[in-house]
Amino acid sequence: MIVVSGTAEVQPSKRQQAIELFKRLMSETTKEDGNISYRFYIDIENENVFRVFEQWQSQAALEAHFATDHMAELNRELPKLIAAPPELTRYDIADSAPLPL
């Protein structure tokens, strides 16, 4: 499994536009073959910082995602909305299991 996790800080005046962009991206991405999950979350200490958390069945599925129209829209529109460069990290996960609570 491939996991991608990262953050993007948006300009306060562009926050609602970013939310709408992220919602469209989530809606389309979750329909893709090989996508396990794809969500954005708001930082509880700074409402202008969004975290993306993605899970993919394979690197090939992630690469196909990068070639979609909705990713092209993100790459075109996000630079107009952000306050700082996004930070993303890709993880190759060999195993996972629930943690007991």
N, CA, C and O atoms as a DFTB+ gen file, in Angstrom:
404 C
 N C O
     1  1       0.853      -1.177       0.000
     2  2       0.000       0.000       0.000
     3  2       0.896       1.237       0.000
     4  3       1.962       1.257       0.615
     5  1       0.437       2.254      -0.700
     6  2       1.116       3.553      -0.734
     7  2       0.267       4.548       0.060
     8  3      -0.946       4.638      -0.132
     9  1       0.918       5.288       0.946
    10  2       0.260       6.351       1.707
    11  2       0.933       7.666       1.342
    12  3       2.159       7.753       1.267
    13  1       0.115       8.682       1.117
    14  2       0.607      10.036       0.904
    15  2      -0.016      10.902       1.987
    16  3      -1.227      10.866       2.201
    17  1       0.812      11.675       2.664
    18  2       0.335      12.573       3.712
    19  2       1.030      13.911       3.525
    20  3       2.221      13.971       3.219
    21  1       0.276      14.976       3.713
    22  2       0.886      16.285       3.553
    23  2      -0.006      17.399       4.029
    24  3      -1.132      17.180       4.474
    25  1       0.528      18.611       3.925
    26  2      -0.214      19.791       4.350
    27  2      -0.122      20.890       3.299
    28  3       0.829      20.967       2.522
    29  1      -1.139      21.729       3.308
    30  2      -1.156      22.937       2.485
    31  2      -1.779      24.048       3.322
    32  3      -2.876      23.894       3.858
    33  1      -1.074      25.158       3.428
    34  2      -1.627      26.326       4.116
    35  2      -2.175      27.267       3.064
    36  3      -1.463      27.671       2.145
    37  1      -3.455      27.616       3.205
    38  2      -4.093      28.492       2.220
    39  2      -4.199      29.908       2.766
    40  3      -4.180      30.127       3.977
    41  1      -4.309      30.856       1.858
    42  2      -4.522      32.242       2.253
    43  2      -5.895      32.344       2.929
    44  3      -6.866      31.786       2.417
    45  1      -5.996      33.038       4.057
    46  2      -7.287      33.139       4.740
    47  2      -8.418      33.618       3.834
    48  3      -9.543      33.130       3.944
    49  1      -8.137      34.551       2.954
    50  2      -9.181      35.078       2.066
    51  2      -9.577      34.081       0.976
    52  3     -10.590      34.274       0.303
    53  1      -8.793      33.024       0.796
    54  2      -9.054      32.016      -0.242
    55  2      -9.508      30.685       0.362
    56  3      -9.627      29.688      -0.351
    57  1      -9.757      30.668       1.654
    58  2     -10.068      29.429       2.362
    59  2     -11.286      28.708       1.779
    60  3     -11.229      27.501       1.544
    61  1     -12.374      29.420       1.546
    62  2     -13.586      28.777       1.037
    63  2     -13.364      28.219      -0.364
    64  3     -13.879      27.149      -0.689
    65  1     -12.611      28.924      -1.192
    66  2     -12.284      28.413      -2.527
    67  2     -11.474      27.126      -2.413
    68  3     -11.689      26.188      -3.180
    69  1     -10.551      27.077      -1.469
    70  2      -9.744      25.875      -1.267
    71  2     -10.629      24.705      -0.828
    72  3     -10.476      23.587      -1.321
    73  1     -11.540      24.963       0.086
    74  2     -12.450      23.907       0.541
    75  2     -13.236      23.345      -0.638
    76  3     -13.359      22.128      -0.774
    77  1     -13.761      24.206      -1.478
    78  2     -14.530      23.751      -2.639
    79  2     -13.655      22.944      -3.597
    80  3     -14.096      21.922      -4.122
    81  1     -12.429      23.389      -3.827
    82  2     -11.504      22.653      -4.676
    83  2     -11.196      21.281      -4.083
    84  3     -11.218      20.282      -4.802
    85  1     -10.913      21.216      -2.787
    86  2     -10.592      19.954      -2.131
    87  2     -11.790      19.005      -2.146
    88  3     -11.613      17.798      -2.314
    89  1     -12.994      19.523      -1.977
    90  2     -14.196      18.671      -2.028
    91  2     -14.353      18.040      -3.405
    92  3     -14.652      16.851      -3.512
    93  1     -14.154      18.829      -4.462
    94  2     -14.246      18.271      -5.821
    95  2     -13.184      17.202      -6.028
    96  3     -13.455      16.144      -6.597
    97  1     -11.980      17.487      -5.565
    98  2     -10.890      16.536      -5.714
    99  2     -11.190      15.231      -4.969
   100  3     -10.971      14.147      -5.509
   101  1     -11.682      15.331      -3.749
   102  2     -12.032      14.126      -2.985
   103  2     -13.118      13.325      -3.697
   104  3     -13.019      12.104      -3.819
   105  1     -14.143      14.012      -4.160
   106  2     -15.258      13.334      -4.819
   107  2     -14.796      12.542      -6.033
   108  3     -15.207      11.396      -6.218
   109  1     -13.955      13.131      -6.853
   110  2     -13.486      12.460      -8.062
   111  2     -12.438      11.390      -7.757
   112  3     -12.448      10.321      -8.367
   113  1     -11.548      11.669      -6.829
   114  2     -10.462      10.733      -6.532
   115  2     -10.978       9.441      -5.931
   116  3     -10.464       8.368      -6.248
   117  1     -11.980       9.519      -5.073
   118  2     -12.495       8.304      -4.433
   119  2     -13.174       7.368      -5.433
   120  3     -13.465       6.223      -5.089
   121  1     -13.429       7.818      -6.643
   122  2     -13.998       6.966      -7.698
   123  2     -12.914       6.216      -8.481
   124  3     -13.227       5.326      -9.272
   125  1     -11.664       6.564      -8.268
   126  2     -10.572       5.991      -9.057
   127  2     -10.251       4.558      -8.651
   128  3     -10.312       4.199      -7.475
   129  1      -9.907       3.744      -9.656
   130  2      -9.424       2.392      -9.383
   131  2      -8.137       2.483      -8.574
   132  3      -7.259       3.294      -8.870
   133  1      -8.037       1.654      -7.567
   134  2      -6.822       1.620      -6.762
   135  2      -6.798       2.584      -5.594
   136  3      -5.862       2.556      -4.795
   137  1      -7.818       3.448      -5.473
   138  2      -7.873       4.364      -4.329
   139  2      -8.543       3.668      -3.158
   140  3      -9.634       3.114      -3.298
   141  1      -7.895       3.697      -2.010
   142  2      -8.467       3.126      -0.789
   143  2      -9.166       4.229       0.001
   144  3     -10.295       4.054       0.460
   145  1      -8.488       5.363       0.155
   146  2      -9.102       6.522       0.820
   147  2      -8.379       7.784       0.377
   148  3      -7.216       7.755      -0.026
   149  1      -9.104       8.891       0.465
   150  2      -8.554      10.188       0.058
   151  2      -9.351      11.260       0.784
   152  3     -10.510      11.506       0.450
   153  1      -8.739      11.901       1.776
   154  2      -9.456      12.871       2.607
   155  2      -8.587      14.073       2.927
   156  3      -7.362      13.976       3.011
   157  1      -9.252      15.213       3.104
   158  2      -8.619      16.425       3.612
   159  2      -9.173      16.696       5.003
   160  3     -10.348      16.449       5.275
   161  1      -8.312      17.208       5.885
   162  2      -8.684      17.526       7.252
   163  2      -8.163      18.917       7.596
   164  3      -7.142      19.354       7.065
   165  1      -8.865      19.604       8.479
   166  2      -8.469      20.948       8.903
   167  2      -7.672      20.851      10.197
   168  3      -8.080      20.150      11.123
   169  1      -6.552      21.540      10.270
   170  2      -5.712      21.588      11.465
   171  2      -6.480      22.307      12.574
   172  3      -7.015      23.391      12.346
   173  1      -6.540      21.726      13.759
   174  2      -7.311      22.341      14.846
   175  2      -6.626      23.555      15.458
   176  3      -7.250      24.302      16.211
   177  1      -5.341      23.761      15.142
   178  2      -4.648      24.936      15.652
   179  2      -4.575      26.069      14.645
   180  3      -4.319      27.214      15.018
   181  1      -4.800      25.762      13.365
   182  2      -4.765      26.784      12.315
   183  2      -5.752      26.367      11.228
   184  3      -5.461      25.471      10.436
   185  1      -6.893      27.001      11.186
   186  2      -7.951      26.592      10.255
   187  2      -7.590      26.804       8.784
   188  3      -8.337      26.383       7.901
   189  1      -6.483      27.434       8.518
   190  2      -6.036      27.641       7.141
   191  2      -5.043      26.576       6.676
   192  3      -4.568      26.617       5.541
   193  1      -4.734      25.628       7.551
   194  2      -3.852      24.516       7.200
   195  2      -4.710      23.266       7.010
   196  3      -5.475      22.876       7.892
   197  1      -4.563      22.653       5.844
   198  2      -5.298      21.444       5.503
   199  2      -4.317      20.293       5.367
   200  3      -3.237      20.448       4.796
   201  1      -4.699      19.141       5.893
   202  2      -3.891      17.933       5.737
   203  2      -4.617      17.007       4.779
   204  3      -5.824      16.792       4.888
   205  1      -3.860      16.466       3.841
   206  2      -4.382      15.440       2.950
   207  2      -3.809      14.107       3.418
   208  3      -2.637      14.012       3.783
   209  1      -4.655      13.079       3.400
   210  2      -4.221      11.730       3.744
   211  2      -4.803      10.802       2.693
   212  3      -6.021      10.702       2.540
   213  1      -3.920      10.122       1.969
   214  2      -4.319       9.262       0.854
   215  2      -3.790       7.855       1.073
   216  3      -2.694       7.664       1.601
   217  1      -4.589       6.863       0.656
   218  2      -4.146       5.471       0.651
   219  2      -4.433       4.900      -0.734
   220  3      -5.530       5.050      -1.272
   221  1      -3.418       4.240      -1.300
   222  2      -3.494       3.675      -2.649
   223  2      -3.081       2.214      -2.627
   224  3      -2.218       1.816      -1.845
   225  1      -3.696       1.422      -3.484
   226  2      -3.349       0.006      -3.557
   227  2      -1.958      -0.216      -4.133
   228  3      -1.297      -1.198      -3.797
   229  1      -1.507       0.695      -5.001
   230  2      -0.212       0.502      -5.650
   231  2       0.355       1.827      -6.146
   232  3      -0.350       2.834      -6.221
   233  1       1.629       1.806      -6.479
   234  2       2.272       2.978      -7.079
   235  2       1.641       3.285      -8.442
   236  3       1.488       4.450      -8.809
   237  1       1.278       2.243      -9.184
   238  2       0.648       2.442     -10.497
   239  2      -0.677       3.198     -10.358
   240  3      -0.988       4.056     -11.185
   241  1      -1.454       2.888      -9.325
   242  2      -2.722       3.590      -9.097
   243  2      -2.463       5.059      -8.762
   244  3      -3.183       5.939      -9.233
   245  1      -1.446       5.324      -7.955
   246  2      -1.096       6.705      -7.613
   247  2      -0.649       7.465      -8.856
   248  3      -1.038       8.616      -9.052
   249  1       0.160       6.835      -9.690
   250  2       0.625       7.485     -10.920
   251  2      -0.537       7.776     -11.870
   252  3      -0.548       8.817     -12.527
   253  1      -1.503       6.878     -11.948
   254  2      -2.689       7.124     -12.778
   255  2      -3.473       8.316     -12.235
   256  3      -4.018       9.109     -13.003
   257  1      -3.528       8.437     -10.921
   258  2      -4.200       9.575     -10.274
   259  2      -3.575      10.899     -10.711
   260  3      -4.284      11.871     -10.974
   261  1      -2.247      10.929     -10.787
   262  2      -1.563      12.159     -11.180
   263  2      -1.925      12.604     -12.596
   264  3      -1.765      13.778     -12.929
   265  1      -2.405      11.695     -13.427
   266  2      -2.724      12.006     -14.821
   267  2      -4.189      12.385     -15.042
   268  3      -4.602      12.576     -16.186
   269  1      -4.976      12.498     -13.981
   270  2      -6.406      12.791     -14.122
   271  2      -6.675      14.283     -14.337
   272  3      -5.843      15.138     -14.032
   273  1      -7.856      14.560     -14.867
   274  2      -8.281      15.950     -15.062
   275  2      -8.412      16.688     -13.739
   276  3      -8.078      17.871     -13.658
   277  1      -8.896      16.006     -12.694
   278  2      -9.063      16.694     -11.404
   279  2      -7.722      17.027     -10.755
   280  3      -7.631      18.004     -10.013
   281  1      -6.685      16.241     -11.017
   282  2      -5.353      16.626     -10.532
   283  2      -4.803      17.797     -11.347
   284  3      -4.103      18.656     -10.812
   285  1      -5.118      17.827     -12.634
   286  2      -4.704      18.973     -13.457
   287  2      -5.356      20.247     -12.926
   288  3      -4.721      21.301     -12.879
   289  1      -6.639      20.147     -12.522
   290  2      -7.323      21.311     -11.950
   291  2      -6.636      21.739     -10.651
   292  3      -6.413      22.929     -10.431
   293  1      -6.300      20.772      -9.790
   294  2      -5.617      21.108      -8.538
   295  2      -4.292      21.808      -8.823
   296  3      -3.988      22.833      -8.212
   297  1      -3.516      21.270      -9.732
   298  2      -2.208      21.856     -10.055
   299  2      -2.329      23.250     -10.664
   300  3      -1.421      24.070     -10.530
   301  1      -3.439      23.515     -11.327
   302  2      -3.669      24.826     -11.928
   303  2      -4.188      25.832     -10.898
   304  3      -3.786      26.996     -10.917
   305  1      -5.074      25.397     -10.004
   306  2      -5.764      26.312      -9.086
   307  2      -5.088      26.484      -7.726
   308  3      -5.140      27.572      -7.152
   309  1      -4.457      25.438      -7.202
   310  2      -3.890      25.535      -5.852
   311  2      -2.851      26.640      -5.704
   312  3      -2.856      27.319      -4.677
   313  1      -1.956      26.858      -6.675
   314  2      -0.979      27.946      -6.506
   315  2      -1.614      29.320      -6.281
   316  3      -0.987      30.201      -5.692
   317  1      -2.837      29.507      -6.738
   318  2      -3.542      30.783      -6.543
   319  2      -4.098      30.924      -5.126
   320  3      -4.476      32.020      -4.713
   321  1      -4.148      29.813      -4.380
   322  2      -4.831      29.793      -3.086
   323  2      -3.902      29.658      -1.891
   324  3      -4.281      30.010      -0.774
   325  1      -2.700      29.156      -2.104
   326  2      -1.838      28.809      -0.965
   327  2      -1.045      29.996      -0.431
   328  3      -0.764      30.961      -1.142
   329  1      -0.695      29.887       0.849
   330  2       0.124      30.902       1.516
   331  2       1.588      30.464       1.595
   332  3       2.476      31.290       1.808
   333  1       1.831      29.174       1.424
   334  2       3.187      28.612       1.487
   335  2       3.201      27.347       0.626
   336  3       2.146      26.766       0.372
   337  1       4.365      26.920       0.180
   338  2       4.416      25.693      -0.628
   339  2       3.881      24.487       0.147
   340  3       4.186      24.332       1.329
   341  1       3.091      23.637      -0.500
   342  2       2.600      22.425       0.176
   343  2       3.764      21.483       0.490
   344  3       4.812      21.520      -0.156
   345  1       3.552      20.653       1.484
   346  2       4.530      19.624       1.845
   347  2       3.841      18.274       1.743
   348  3       2.806      18.060       2.374
   349  1       4.403      17.354       0.951
   350  2       3.837      16.018       0.764
   351  2       4.923      14.972       0.959
   352  3       6.075      15.169       0.571
   353  1       4.534      13.855       1.568
   354  2       5.444      12.728       1.743
   355  2       4.732      11.457       1.317
   356  3       3.565      11.239       1.642
   357  1       5.464      10.614       0.575
   358  2       4.951       9.326       0.125
   359  2       5.571       8.237       0.991
   360  3       6.775       8.242       1.246
   361  1       4.732       7.300       1.443
   362  2       5.192       6.174       2.253
   363  2       4.808       4.874       1.558
   364  3       3.685       4.739       1.070
   365  1       5.724       3.927       1.510
   366  2       5.455       2.591       0.993
   367  2       5.255       1.692       2.212
   368  3       6.197       1.432       2.961
   369  1       4.026       1.221       2.407
   370  2       3.655       0.482       3.616
   371  2       3.651      -1.014       3.330
   372  3       2.935      -1.477       2.441
   373  1       4.438      -1.762       4.069
   374  2       4.499      -3.208       3.888
   375  2       3.381      -3.920       4.653
   376  3       2.907      -4.977       4.235
   377  1       2.969      -3.335       5.767
   378  2       1.951      -3.989       6.606
   379  2       1.260      -2.928       7.452
   380  3       1.839      -1.891       7.776
   381  1       0.024      -3.209       7.797
   382  2      -0.700      -2.334       8.725
   383  2      -1.689      -3.174       9.509
   384  3      -2.125      -4.229       9.046
   385  1      -2.043      -2.705      10.696
   386  2      -3.009      -3.391      11.547
   387  2      -3.609      -2.377      12.506
   388  3      -2.947      -1.406      12.872
   389  1      -4.846      -2.585      12.915
   390  2      -5.456      -1.672      13.885
   391  2      -4.721      -1.706      15.216
   392  3      -4.200      -2.744      15.625
   393  1      -4.685      -0.568      15.880
   394  2      -4.116      -0.492      17.215
   395  2      -5.218      -0.713      18.248
   396  3      -6.307      -0.157      18.108
   397  1      -4.962      -1.500      19.266
   398  2      -5.986      -1.679      20.317
   399  2      -6.125      -0.390      21.116
   400  3      -5.138       0.297      21.379
   401  1      -7.329      -0.074      21.492
   402  2      -7.573       1.131      22.301
   403  2      -7.840       0.762      23.733
   404  3      -8.067       1.641      24.565
